[in-house]
Every structure is written in structure tokens, then in C-alpha cells.
Amino acid sequence: MRKTGILIALSLSISLALFAQSETVLFTPDGIAEMHITLADGKQIGDIKNEKANDDYAGKVDATLSIRNSVSSTYEHSLLYTGNIRIDGRGNTSWHHDKRPYNIDLVGDDWNVERPAKLLGMGENDEWCLLAFWMDRSLMRQPLAAWLGKQMQGIPWMPGNRYVEVWINGDYRGLYALSEKVQRGDHNINIKKLDAASTDLSGGYILEASPEDGHKSTPIEIATQIKTSREGINFIFKYPKAKNVTQNQRAWIKNHLDEFETALRSDDFKSEDTGYRKYIEENSFIDWVILHELTKGCDNLFHASVFVQKDRNGKLQMSAPWDFDLSFGNSTIYAEEGNWVKSHGRWFGRLYQDERYAGKFNERYDELFPLFRQIPEVLRQNYEQLENSGVLERENQRFPHILTEYVNEDGGRPAPFTYRGHVQYLSDWATSRNNWVYINLGQTDEEKGARMQQIRPVIRVVTPENRWDEKSFEVKVMKSEENNNRYEYSWNDESFRTASTRTILSSQKGKYWVKIKDEWGNISLASDTLYFGVPVPTGIENQKPVVSPSVYYLPEEKQIHLSYPLTGAGELSADLFDIRGRLVSAQRFRQDQGGGTFHLSTLGMAKGIYLLRLRSEGQCTTFKIAL
């Protein structure tokens, strides 16, 4: 055979090829800076209150703030800060723990004038908050959701955040996320100003869903809140601020929301002219719901932390995803299976009843599916940053009980008791959740079966420390929430058996993989290999490049030629993706000691750029190929 049309011999990361706009997967690419807060007038940390008072500065404590580079951070001087602040408490249940969250306002020398600054490279703001991670032992749920939201681009604004270590009056308070607050501004939610003198009442507004009992709102927010007539959703005003909103503005936006809900529930709700499309910007709704469908957070069903914005003469948009500490399986009842936001009985479930909207939603999820598959690698790199910088050791020394005091149980599951274990649990849960949603977007049994054949299931380890200590450990395989017997699974290509909530792997050392079969006989690809008591690539699911593989395209034969040398016998997995990240071919080959030569057919494939990923024995490399 003539080796014509040689491939572009370039090893390439799928994530960089598909999402080139993301320069790094690190949540805090310039390192973890230090924040030193000194309270004024001899105040102690116990003097910081969380009063939710009417006046902006009531209950706030004067202080000075110094944001400095640590030994491992490299921020430019202009992105650091030295100056006055006002600090108070924030949160509800999170305020009652040892490690508390805070609000900070940047102010001038007279303490009453705002002093916006671009802290650590984020937008220029005067209001910021420090998130404490007490309920999230992975330390990554909010930063991960923010990173994903920024890649998705359909959401008009996503709060930025950076890891920081905090000292108050010289007392080390641990790792926090310094985050932008939800507010109107050129660098935040960029909508038109609306004041008491404005004659055009169509915008801008920022509303937050709030519990009807008002336990997450200030008294003035409760007094000015609105409740939609059809769906009964309570909203408080974030902009204009509750103390500034006029009765005319309040009446206008309530009437507009009522009109939208009436159109949404009407018989002709699918109409472009008279239905819901007249009122909403669909792309923001779709991307916002997809992010929350993936993460499955308990605070995102119009209970709280749900933000809606409307600009002047614009349509309603979902915005500012927030509050992910109890998402990604970090709760007692939220398994990775089951529909969540898109089928919710208020706005989102009704939207999905429109076949056109549902098709657009499903197509968008398919586009984002490769992004969500990057989550394990994103978590791995950020975990290594935290570990290598010494943050995890300092956090554990300061709050040694933080890994055991708050225990989330998944049907009686014991929680991980190390930071690494929590990160691994988050990684496994997110991968399994992504697979479940992807499969169940199929509108017919045939479509679901075809999607089943495209996924790699995950062996979700719920007792990761036992596995690392070479003790018998507990795992979960994906099941159907509607029918527990819908999926069957097979270990190491043995016979299939009925899926259950969990199973116990024996203490026998070895390598394990799993496949899943649905009730129509469709079989998934094999999972990544799980290593137990045998050498494993370093890091969380880290995979090493293979040694000198030979790969080239044979256009006349419509084949990709593979030569893959290894020192021992084993199995080679070859996955071919198009440039949008969709899996178009998946094959597994047995190879003898010393490697083998294989061919992948490209019959029927369109010309273009493809990504070929080769995996064997925990090793992985990717090539770009031009057909």
C-alpha cells in the first residue's frame, strides 16, 4: 500500500481543539493569592455580623484589605489591592459553621465612597463575596460550574471567581473563592440603568427567585417582592435595589412576567407571534437549563439563587448561575439519574413540551457533550494545583473536622473522608450524570439505543479511599430512575446482569471495566479501566502518552492505519471524533506482545478534520487526521 495523504502528525488535546477559547482549565490560572483583612477599631472576628439590614452599611465592620501574591501566585501588581473595605456576613445555613462566608465592599479613604477595582483579573467591581466551601468538601463545585458556564457562552453573564487564602486579624481562615456579586454594571450584568426618573419602564431589571417565607431576604426585599399570578414564583429585586424600586417599576415587571406566563400556558404557546417566544431569549434559557440539568442542584428550581434579567426593550434572559455547593450529587437524594430542571413543572417543563424548543435543547446538549466530558481532566488539574501549593494541608490543619462534621449520604453511602476522595467522587458523579442525560435526550427507543452505544460509562466509586488502600470498595453503576431493571451491566466483558443501586467489588487485585446494556440489547462502549492493587497512572485518572505510535491515513483504501507498540499484550481502544467532538467510530483491538497493526475504515465519512484517541493500559494519546 502507498502511504499517501499522510496525517498531520501532531498530538493534540481534544479540549483545546474543541474549545480553543479556553486558554487553561485552571480556575485560578495565576495561582492562589493571599487576602489579609485587618478589622478597624480593635474589632474581632466575632464582631462581624450577618444582619440582612435595610441600610447598605448597617452591621458592616470597617477594615483594611491587602491582596498579595503568595509564593505560588504571579498576579500583576495592578490586579492586587490595598485599601479600605467594609465586611459583613452572608449566607443562611452556611453562616452557622466555623468557616463563614463574607461580603466585602471596596471603599475609599472616607469609608463611604465606592472604590471599584479589578481584583485578580476579574471585572471592575466594588462589591465582592468570599465563599467558604463548608458544605462542599471537594472545594470545586462553584468554580467548576462557573468555568463550564463561561465556556457555554449562551448565558449572558457568569460570575467569575478565584481561589484565595484568607487571614482575618492574622488568623488563618482557609481557602475561599473570591467571587463577583450579582449586580448591574459594565463588567457584570450589563443592562440599562433604571432610576426613579426613567420613563421607559421596560428595563433594566435583575430579579432573584426567593422563598416565600423570606428567610433569605431582607425586610425591604420582602416588602417589595413580587409574586407571579400564574406560576406563583416569588421574586425580589436585585436591580433596581429594593430600597430604590418604584411602584410603577414594580407593577410593570410583574405585569410583564404575568403576560409571559399566560402566553406560556396558552393553547397556542408554540406560536412565534403570540406564544412564549415573544417574551424570552431562548439561547439563555437553554444554556442555563443545560448547566443546571447537568449539575442537578437543589437550590435551582425557583427556590433561591435563580436570576432573571431584562434589558430595556429586550426579552427575558436567564442569567448569573449561582449556588452550586449542593449540586453535583452533594446531597442526600440527588442521584445522577433522572430528569431535573428541564422537566420542572413551572417554566422549563412547559417549554420542553414544544417540539421545536426540545429539538433545539437536545442539539445544544449534543454540542456541549464533549465539553462536559472534560470535567475529570479539569478537576484533576485543579486538584493538583491545590495539593502542590500546600493549600489542602493548611486547610486541614486549620479545620481538621471539616471532612467529617458535615456528611452527605447517598442512600446510606459513607462520604469520602479526604479531599482527594471528594474530588474523585465529584468527577465520577459528573461523568455518570453527563452520560445519563445524553442517553435520555433520545426521543425514541431507537435514538436512546444509538446514544447508549456512544457513551463510556463510569465505575462510580463511592468509597474511593478503600480502593486506594487496597480494601474492598463500593461502586455504583448507572440505573434508570423510572425502571430499576432497565439497564444491565457487565464486568470485564463477562455475562450481563441486572443493574442495581450498588455492588461490591471483591478485594481481588486487578483491572476492571464495565459495559452497560439497555433492554433492547444496545451495548455501551467500555468504561475507562479502573485499577485496583496494580500500578495505576499518577493523579486522578491521569493517563500517560503512548510510546511512538504510527498513525496515517490511506485515502485510496478509505482506512486509517495504526501501528501501536507496547511491551506486553493487551487491548487497544481507538475512538474517532469529528471536530465538534462527536464520536463517529469506536473500535477495540486485541494486540499481542510488542504491539500490533490495525485498520479503521472511514467509508461513508465526510472529508474534514478528525481527532483519533488511542488508549491502552491506562495510556492515552490523541492525533489530528485530515480525511
C-alpha positions in Angstrom: 0.0 0.0 0.0 1.2 3.5 -0.8 1.2 5.8 2.2 -0.5 8.8 0.5 -2.2 11.6 2.3 -0.1 11.4 5.5 -1.8 12.6 8.6 -0.9 15.8 10.4 1.4 14.1 12.9 0.5 16.3 15.8 -0.5 15.1 19.2 -3.4 17.3 20.3 -5.7 17.7 23.3 -9.3 17.3 22.4 -10.3 20.0 24.9 -8.0 22.6 23.2 -9.2 21.6 19.8 -12.9 21.9 20.6 -12.8 24.8 23.0 -10.0 26.9 21.8 -11.4 30.0 23.6 -10.3 28.4 27.0 -6.6 29.0 27.5 -6.5 26.9 30.6 -8.6 24.6 32.6 -7.4 26.1 35.9 -10.0 28.0 37.8 -7.2 30.3 39.1 -4.5 30.2 36.4 -2.2 32.7 38.0 -2.0 30.9 41.3 -3.7 31.3 44.7 -3.2 34.7 46.2 -3.4 35.8 49.8 -6.1 38.1 51.3 -5.2 39.7 54.6 -8.1 41.5 56.4 -7.5 43.7 59.4 -10.6 44.9 61.3 -10.6 48.5 62.4 -11.1 49.9 65.9 -10.0 46.8 67.7 -12.9 44.7 66.4 -12.6 41.0 66.5 -13.9 38.4 64.0 -16.9 37.8 66.2 -18.0 41.4 65.7 -18.7 40.6 62.0 -22.5 40.1 61.8 -24.9 38.8 59.2 -27.9 41.0 59.9 -29.5 41.5 56.5 -30.3 45.0 57.5 -32.1 47.6 55.3 -29.2 50.1 55.1 -26.3 49.1 52.9 -23.7 49.6 55.6 -25.7 48.7 58.7 -23.9 45.9 60.6 -20.8 46.1 58.4 -17.4 46.4 60.0 -14.7 48.8 58.8 -11.4 47.1 57.8 -8.4 47.2 55.6 -7.6 44.6 52.9 -4.3 43.6 51.4 -4.4 41.2 48.5 -0.8 39.9 47.9 0.9 37.4 45.8 1.8 34.2 47.6 4.9 32.2 46.9 3.0 30.3 44.2 0.9 33.1 42.6 2.0 35.5 39.8 -0.6 38.3 39.5 0.5 41.6 38.1 0.6 44.4 40.7 -2.4 46.2 39.1 -4.6 43.2 39.9 -3.8 43.1 43.6 -5.3 45.5 46.1 -4.5 47.5 49.2 -7.2 49.7 50.7 -10.3 50.1 52.8 -13.3 47.8 52.9 -16.5 47.1 54.7 -17.1 43.5 55.6 -20.2 41.6 56.9 -21.5 38.1 56.9 -23.5 36.4 54.2 -25.4 33.1 53.7 -28.0 31.3 55.7 -27.2 27.8 57.0 -23.6 28.4 55.9 -23.2 31.3 58.3 -23.6 29.0 61.3 -20.4 27.0 60.7 -16.9 27.6 61.9 -15.7 28.7 58.5 -18.0 31.5 57.5 -18.7 33.3 54.2 -18.5 37.1 53.9 -19.4 40.1 51.8 -16.8 42.8 51.2 -17.3 46.3 49.7 -14.3 48.2 48.4 -14.4 51.9 49.7 -12.3 55.0 49.6 -10.5 56.8 52.3 -13.7 58.3 53.7 -15.3 54.9 54.0 -18.5 55.9 52.2 -17.4 56.2 48.5 -17.3 53.1 46.3 -13.8 52.2 45.0 -14.2 49.6 42.2 -11.2 47.5 41.3 -10.3 44.6 39.0 -9.4 42.1 41.7 -7.2 39.2 40.4 -8.2 39.9 36.8 -12.0 39.8 37.2 -14.3 42.6 36.3 -14.0 46.1 37.9 -16.5 45.9 40.8 -16.8 47.4 44.3 -18.9 44.6 45.7 -17.4 41.1 46.2 -18.0 38.0 48.3 -16.0 35.2 49.8 -17.5 31.7 49.5 -16.3 29.3 52.2 -16.9 25.8 50.7 -18.1 24.4 54.1 -20.7 22.1 52.5 -18.5 21.3 49.5 -15.6 19.2 50.6 -14.3 18.9 47.0 -13.7 22.7 47.1 -14.6 22.8 43.4 -18.4 22.8 42.7 -18.9 26.5 42.4 -15.6 27.1 40.5 -16.4 24.2 38.2 -19.9 25.4 37.4 -18.5 28.9 36.7 -15.8 27.5 34.4 -18.4 25.5 32.5 -20.8 28.4 32.3 -18.2 30.7 30.8 -17.4 28.1 28.1 -21.0 27.7 27.1 -21.4 31.4 26.1 -25.2 31.3 25.8 -25.6 32.6 29.4 -25.3 36.4 29.3 -23.2 36.7 32.5 -21.5 34.2 34.7 -19.9 35.4 38.0 -16.1 35.0 38.0 -14.2 33.6 40.9 -10.7 32.9 42.1 -9.2 30.8 44.8 -7.7 32.8 47.7 -6.4 32.1 51.1 -7.8 34.4 53.8 -6.4 35.8 57.1 -8.6 37.9 59.4 -6.6 39.8 62.1 -3.8 37.4 61.4 -5.9 34.3 62.0 -5.7 31.9 59.0 -9.3 31.2 57.8 -8.6 28.8 55.0 -9.3 28.6 51.3 -12.2 30.7 49.9 -13.5 31.6 46.4 -13.3 35.4 45.9 -16.4 35.9 43.7 -18.1 38.7 41.8 -21.6 39.5 43.1 -24.7 39.6 41.0 -25.3 43.2 40.2 -25.7 45.6 37.3 -22.6 47.0 35.8 -20.4 47.2 32.7 -18.5 44.2 33.9 -21.4 42.4 35.5 -25.0 42.2 34.1 -24.7 44.9 31.5 -28.2 46.3 31.3 -29.5 49.8 31.0 -29.8 51.9 34.2 -33.2 52.3 35.6 -33.9 55.0 38.2 -36.9 56.8 39.6 -36.8 59.4 36.8 -36.9 56.8 34.0 -39.9 57.0 31.7 -39.3 53.8 29.8 -40.0 51.0 32.3 -39.2 48.1 30.0 -35.7 47.7 31.6 -33.4 47.0 33.0 -34.3 44.6 35.8 -32.5 41.9 37.7 -34.8 39.6 39.7 -33.9 36.8 42.0 -36.3 33.9 42.9 -36.7 33.9 46.7 -38.5 31.6 49.2 -42.0 32.9 50.0 -41.2 32.9 53.8 -38.5 35.4 53.0 -35.8 33.7 55.1 -33.2 34.6 52.5 -34.3 38.2 52.1 -34.0 41.5 53.9 -37.2 43.1 55.3 -37.2 45.7 52.5 -36.8 42.9 49.9 -39.8 41.1 51.4 -41.8 44.3 51.3 -41.1 45.0 47.6 -41.1 41.4 46.3 -43.5 40.3 43.6 -45.3 37.0 43.0 -46.3 35.9 39.5 -50.0 35.3 39.2 -49.9 32.1 37.1 -47.0 30.1 38.5 -46.7 31.7 41.9 -43.0 32.4 41.7 -41.6 34.9 44.3 -39.0 37.4 43.1 -37.0 40.0 44.9 -35.3 43.0 43.2 -31.5 42.9 42.8 -31.7 45.8 40.4 -33.1 48.4 40.9 -32.2 47.7 44.5 -35.2 47.0 46.6 -34.9 50.3 48.5 -34.9 52.2 45.2 -37.6 50.4 43.1 -40.7 52.5 42.4 -44.2 51.2 42.5 -44.6 51.8 38.7 -41.4 49.7 38.0 -42.6 47.0 40.3 -46.0 46.9 38.6 -44.6 47.0 35.1 -42.2 44.0 35.5 -44.8 41.9 37.4 -47.3 42.5 34.6 -44.7 41.5 32.0 -43.9 38.3 33.9 -47.7 37.6 34.1 -48.1 38.1 30.4 -45.2 35.7 29.7 -46.6 33.0 31.9 -50.1 33.4 30.4 -48.6 33.0 26.9 -46.6 30.0 28.1 -49.7 28.3 29.4 -51.9 29.2 26.4 -53.1 26.7 23.8 -51.0 28.5 21.2 -47.9 28.8 23.4 -45.8 27.5 20.5 -46.7 30.4 18.2 -43.8 32.7 17.3 -46.0 35.7 17.4 -48.3 35.2 20.4 -46.6 32.4 22.3 -43.7 32.4 24.8 -41.1 33.3 22.1 -42.3 36.8 22.2 -41.0 37.1 25.7 -37.8 35.1 26.2 -34.3 34.9 24.7 -34.2 31.2 24.0 -30.4 30.6 24.0 -30.0 31.9 27.5 -32.8 29.7 28.7 -31.4 26.6 27.0 -27.8 27.0 28.2 -28.9 28.0 31.7 -31.1 24.9 32.0 -28.5 22.6 30.5 -26.0 23.7 33.1 -28.4 23.1 35.9 -29.7 19.9 34.4 -26.1 18.6 34.4 -25.3 19.8 37.9 -28.7 18.9 39.5 -28.6 21.4 42.3 -31.4 21.6 44.9 -31.4 25.4 45.0 -32.1 26.0 41.3 -35.8 25.2 41.0 -37.0 28.7 41.7 -36.3 28.2 45.4 -33.4 30.6 45.5 -30.3 31.7 43.6 -32.3 31.8 40.3 -31.7 35.1 38.5 -33.7 36.6 35.6 -32.6 39.7 33.8 -34.5 42.0 31.3 -32.8 44.8 29.5 -34.7 47.9 28.1 -36.7 46.8 25.1 -35.2 43.3 25.4 -36.5 39.9 26.2 -36.3 37.9 29.5 -33.0 36.1 29.9 -31.8 33.5 32.4 -28.6 34.8 34.0 -25.9 34.5 36.7 -25.9 30.8 37.6 -25.2 30.7 41.4 -25.1 28.5 44.5 -23.7 25.1 43.4 -22.4 23.8 46.8 -25.2 21.3 47.0 -25.1 20.3 43.3 -23.2 17.5 41.5 -24.5 14.8 43.8 -23.6 16.6 47.0 -26.9 15.9 48.7 -28.9 13.0 50.3 -31.3 12.4 47.5 -29.8 13.5 44.2 -28.6 10.5 42.3 -27.1 11.0 38.8 -30.2 9.6 37.2 -33.5 11.3 36.5 -34.7 14.5 34.7 -34.4 17.6 36.8 -34.7 21.2 35.6 -35.9 20.7 32.0 -39.0 18.8 33.2 -39.7 21.1 36.2 -43.4 22.0 36.5 -43.0 25.7 36.1 -41.4 27.5 33.2 -38.9 24.9 32.0 -41.1 21.8 31.8 -43.7 23.7 29.7 -41.0 25.0 27.3 -39.8 21.5 26.7 -43.3 20.5 25.6 -42.7 22.5 22.4 -41.1 20.0 20.0 -39.1 22.8 18.3 -37.7 24.0 21.6 -36.9 20.5 22.7 -35.1 19.8 19.5 -33.0 22.9 19.9 -32.3 22.0 23.5 -31.2 18.5 22.6 -29.0 19.7 19.7 -27.3 22.2 22.0 -26.6 19.5 24.7 -25.1 17.3 22.0 -22.8 20.3 21.1 -21.8 20.7 24.7 -21.4 16.9 25.5 -17.6 17.0 24.7 -17.2 20.0 27.0 -18.7 18.1 29.9 -16.5 15.1 29.2 -13.6 17.3 30.0 -14.7 17.6 33.7 -12.4 14.8 35.0 -9.3 16.4 33.5 -10.4 19.9 34.7 -10.8 18.5 38.2 -7.5 16.7 38.1 -5.5 19.7 37.2 -7.2 21.9 39.8 -6.7 19.3 42.5 -3.0 19.1 41.7 -2.8 22.9 41.9 -4.4 22.9 45.4 -2.3 20.0 46.6 1.0 21.2 45.2 0.6 24.7 46.7 0.1 23.3 50.1 -3.4 24.7 50.4 -5.1 21.4 51.3 -2.6 20.7 54.1 -3.2 24.2 55.6 -6.9 23.9 55.3 -7.0 20.5 57.0 -4.7 21.8 59.8 -7.0 24.8 60.4 -10.3 22.9 60.2 -9.4 19.2 60.9 -13.1 18.3 61.4 -14.2 19.8 58.1 -14.1 16.4 56.3 -16.2 14.6 58.9 -18.6 17.0 60.5 -20.9 17.5 57.5 -21.5 14.1 55.9 -23.7 13.8 52.8 -25.2 10.4 52.4 -26.4 9.0 49.1 -28.8 6.3 50.3 -26.7 5.4 53.3 -23.4 5.9 51.4 -20.4 6.8 53.6 -18.9 10.0 52.4 -15.2 10.3 51.3 -13.0 11.5 54.1 -10.2 13.0 52.1 -10.1 16.0 49.7 -8.9 13.7 47.0 -11.8 11.3 47.7 -14.3 14.1 47.4 -12.8 15.3 44.1 -12.9 11.7 42.7 -16.5 11.3 43.8 -17.4 14.6 42.1 -15.5 13.5 38.9 -17.3 10.2 38.8 -20.7 11.6 39.5 -20.4 14.3 36.9 -19.3 11.9 34.2 -22.1 9.5 35.0 -24.7 12.3 35.1 -23.5 13.6 31.7 -23.9 10.1 30.2 -27.4 9.6 31.7 -28.7 13.0 30.3 -27.1 12.4 26.9 -28.8 8.9 26.6 -32.2 10.1 27.8 -32.4 13.0 25.4 -33.3 10.4 22.8 -36.9 10.9 21.7 -37.5 7.2 20.8 -36.2 3.9 22.0 -34.1 3.7 18.8 -32.5 7.1 19.5 -31.7 6.2 23.1 -30.2 2.9 22.0 -28.0 4.8 19.5 -26.9 7.2 22.2 -26.2 4.3 24.5 -23.7 2.9 22.0 -21.8 6.2 22.0 -21.1 6.6 25.8 -18.4 5.3 28.0 -20.0 4.5 31.4 -18.1 5.3 34.6 -17.5 3.0 37.5 -18.6 5.4 40.2 -16.6 4.6 43.3 -18.4 5.7 46.4 -15.7 4.6 48.8 -12.5 5.8 47.0 -10.2 5.7 50.0 -10.9 1.9 50.4 -9.8 1.4 46.8 -6.6 3.4 47.3 -5.9 1.4 50.5 -6.5 -1.8 48.6 -9.5 -2.8 50.6 -12.8 -4.0 49.2 -14.7 -1.0 48.0 -18.2 0.0 47.0 -19.2 1.2 43.5 -22.3 2.2 41.7 -23.4 1.6 38.1 -25.9 3.6 36.2 -29.5 2.6 36.5 -32.8 4.0 35.3 -34.8 6.0 37.8 -38.1 5.0 36.1 -37.3 1.3 35.9 -34.6 -0.2 38.1 -34.2 -3.2 35.7 -33.8 -1.1 32.5 -30.0 -1.4 32.4 -27.8 -4.4 32.8 -24.0 -4.3 33.3 -21.1 -6.5 32.6 -17.7 -6.5 34.4 -14.7 -7.2 32.2 -16.9 -8.4 29.3 -18.4 -11.2 31.4 -22.1 -12.0 31.2 -24.6 -9.1 31.7 -26.6 -8.9 34.9 -29.3 -6.6 36.2 -28.1 -3.2 37.4 -28.6 -2.3 41.0 -28.0 0.7 43.1 -24.6 -0.5 44.1 -22.4 -3.6 44.1 -19.2 -4.5 46.0 -16.1 -5.4 44.1 -14.1 -8.2 45.8 -10.7 -7.5 47.2 -9.1 -9.3 44.3 -6.4 -7.2 42.7 -6.7 -6.4 39.0 -8.1 -4.1 36.3 -11.8 -3.6 35.9 -14.0 -2.1 33.2 -17.8 -2.1 32.8 -20.2 -2.0 29.9 -24.0 -1.3 30.1 -26.7 -2.8 28.0 -30.3 -1.5 27.7 -33.5 -3.5 27.5 -33.3 -3.5 23.7 -29.8 -5.0 23.6 -27.8 -1.9 22.8 -24.4 -2.0 24.5 -22.2 0.9 25.5 -18.5 1.3 24.9 -16.3 0.0 27.7 -15.5 2.3 30.6 -12.1 3.6 31.3 -10.1 1.0 33.2 -10.3 1.0 37.0 -7.1 -0.2 38.6 -7.2 -2.0 42.0 -4.0 -3.1 43.7 -2.0 -2.8 40.5 0.1 0.0 39.0 -2.0 3.0 38.1 -1.2 6.2 36.2 -0.5 9.0 38.7 -3.0 11.6 39.6 -6.8 11.4 39.3 -7.4 9.4 36.2 -4.2 10.7 34.7 -3.1 8.9 31.5 0.4 8.8 30.1 1.3 9.2 26.4 2.0 6.0 24.5 5.4 5.3 23.1 5.9 6.1 19.4 2.6 5.1 17.8 2.4 5.2 14.0 -0.8 6.6 12.5 -1.6 7.7 8.9 -4.5 7.8 6.5 -4.8 5.7 3.4 -7.3 7.6 1.2 -7.4 5.1 -1.6 -8.3 2.3 0.8 -10.5 4.5 2.9 -8.7 3.4 6.0 -6.7 4.7 8.9 -3.5 2.7 9.5 -2.4 2.1 13.2 0.8 0.7 14.4 0.9 0.6 18.2 3.9 -0.7 20.1 3.7 -1.9 23.7 5.9 -4.1 25.8 3.1 -6.6 26.7 -0.2 -8.0 25.3 -3.4 -6.0 25.9 -6.3 -4.2 24.3 -6.3 -1.1 22.2 -9.2 1.3 22.2 -9.5 3.6 19.1 -12.1 6.4 19.2 -12.6 8.7 16.3 -14.3 12.1 16.9 -15.3 14.8 14.4 -14.1 18.3 15.0 -17.2 19.1 17.1 -16.3 16.3 19.4 -19.0 13.8 18.3 -17.9 10.2 18.4 -18.2 8.7 14.9 -16.4 5.4 15.3 -15.2 3.3 18.3 -13.3 0.1 18.0 -11.3 -2.2 20.3 -8.5 -4.4 19.2 -6.6 -7.2 20.9 -2.8 -6.9 20.5 0.0 -9.4 21.1 3.2 -8.6 23.0 5.1 -6.0 21.1 2.1 -4.3 19.6 0.0 -4.8 16.5 -1.1 -3.2 13.3 -4.8 -2.3 12.8 -7.0 -0.6 10.3 -10.0 1.7 10.9 -12.5 2.0 8.0 -13.5 5.5 7.0 -16.2 4.5 4.5 -19.1 7.0 4.4 -17.2 9.6 6.4 -17.2 13.2 5.2 -14.0 14.9 4.4 -12.6 17.1 7.2 -10.6 17.1 10.3 -11.0 14.3 12.8 -9.5 13.5 16.2 -8.3 10.0 16.9 -7.8 9.0 20.5 -5.8 5.8 21.3 -5.9 4.2 24.7 -4.3 1.1 26.2 -3.2 0.0 29.6 -4.0 3.4 31.1 -2.0 5.3 28.4 -3.6 7.8 26.1 -2.7 10.0 23.1 -4.6 11.9 20.5 -3.9 12.6 16.8 -5.5 15.1 14.4 -6.2 13.5 11.0 -7.3 15.1 7.7 -9.6 12.9 5.6 
